[in-house]
Amino acid sequence: EYMISTIVRNLVSATIELSNHGECVATSSETRNESIRFKISSTGGEVIPSFAWLAAVDAKVASKDGEIDQYASAIRSLRVSAHLLDSMGSLLDVRPKGPSGFEIYFDLDAEIPSRTH
C-alpha cells in the first residue's frame, strides 16, 4: 500500500512538472480482469525528447551537455516509480494523448474480491 502511494505521488508530481501551466492533470484507476490499472494524464505538456523518457527509466542514460537537466526532477520521480514497479512485477508506460498531452500508466495484479449481496 505504501509503495503504491509513493508511486502515484511521484507520477503525479512528474506529470504536473511536465505539464504546461493551466493544463489539466487527472488520475484514475480501473479494474481489468485480475489487475488494477492506474493512469495519470495531462491534456498538455512539454514535448519531451525521447532520450529524456529513456533516461527516466534507464539510469545508464546520462545527460549530454545538460540536455535533460531541465527535466531532472521529473526524471528522478519517474525512475523511482519505474524501479518500485519493477520490484512489484509491473512496468511503467508513457503514451502520447492528443496533440500535446500524455498518459503515464501501470497495471498491478490484484486479487479483486467478488461482490456478493
C-alpha positions in Angstrom: 0.0 0.0 0.0 2.8 2.4 0.9 4.7 1.6 -2.3 1.6 2.2 -4.4 1.1 5.6 -2.7 4.7 6.5 -3.3 4.5 5.5 -7.0 1.3 7.5 -7.6 2.6 10.6 -5.7 5.9 10.5 -7.8 4.0 10.1 -11.1 1.5 12.9 -10.3 4.5 15.1 -9.4 6.3 14.3 -12.6 3.1 14.9 -14.7 2.5 18.3 -13.0 6.1 19.3 -13.6 5.9 18.3 -17.3 2.5 19.8 -17.9 2.1 23.4 -19.2 0.6 25.9 -16.9 -3.2 25.8 -16.8 -3.4 22.3 -18.3 -5.5 19.6 -16.6 -3.8 16.7 -14.8 -6.1 13.8 -13.8 -5.7 10.5 -12.1 -7.9 7.4 -12.5 -7.9 3.7 -11.7 -10.0 0.8 -13.1 -10.2 -2.9 -12.6 -9.3 -5.0 -15.6 -9.7 -8.8 -15.2 -7.2 -9.7 -12.4 -5.5 -6.3 -12.3 -5.9 -2.7 -11.5 -4.8 0.0 -14.0 -3.6 3.3 -12.6 -3.4 6.2 -15.0 -2.1 9.8 -14.7 -2.8 12.0 -17.7 -2.2 15.5 -18.8 -4.1 17.4 -21.6 -1.0 19.4 -22.4 2.6 19.2 -21.7 6.2 19.6 -22.7 7.3 17.8 -25.9 9.9 15.7 -24.1 12.7 14.4 -26.2 12.8 10.6 -26.4 16.2 10.5 -24.7 14.7 12.2 -21.7 12.0 9.5 -21.4 14.7 6.9 -21.9 16.7 8.5 -19.1 13.7 8.3 -16.9 13.6 4.5 -16.9 17.3 3.7 -17.6 19.8 5.1 -15.1 22.6 4.3 -17.6 21.5 7.1 -19.9 23.4 10.2 -18.9 22.8 13.9 -19.8 24.8 15.2 -22.7 25.8 18.8 -22.2 22.8 19.3 -19.9 20.2 18.2 -22.4 18.0 16.6 -19.8 18.8 18.8 -16.9 15.6 20.8 -17.2 13.7 17.5 -16.7 15.9 16.3 -13.8 13.2 16.3 -11.1 10.6 14.7 -13.2 13.1 12.1 -14.4 14.0 11.2 -10.8 10.3 10.8 -10.0 9.8 8.6 -13.0 12.9 6.5 -12.2 11.8 5.9 -8.6 8.4 4.8 -9.8 9.8 2.6 -12.5 12.1 0.9 -10.0 9.3 0.3 -7.5 7.0 -1.0 -10.2 9.7 -3.3 -11.5 10.2 -4.7 -7.9 6.4 -5.4 -7.9 6.5 -7.2 -11.3 4.9 -4.3 -13.3 6.1 -1.8 -15.9 5.7 2.0 -16.3 4.3 3.1 -19.7 4.1 6.5 -21.2 2.0 7.3 -24.3 1.0 10.5 -26.1 -2.5 11.7 -25.7 -3.9 14.1 -28.2 -1.8 16.7 -29.9 0.2 17.8 -26.8 -0.8 15.6 -23.9 0.4 12.3 -22.5 -0.6 9.5 -20.2 1.5 7.6 -17.7 0.1 4.3 -16.6 0.8 1.0 -14.9 -1.1 -2.2 -14.1 -0.8 -4.2 -10.9 -2.0 -7.7 -10.4 -4.7 -7.8 -7.7 -7.0 -10.2 -6.1 -10.3 -8.4 -6.5 -12.9 -9.8 -4.2 -16.2 -10.9 -5.9 -19.3 -9.0 -4.9 -21.9 -10.9 -3.0 -25.2 -9.5 -1.9 
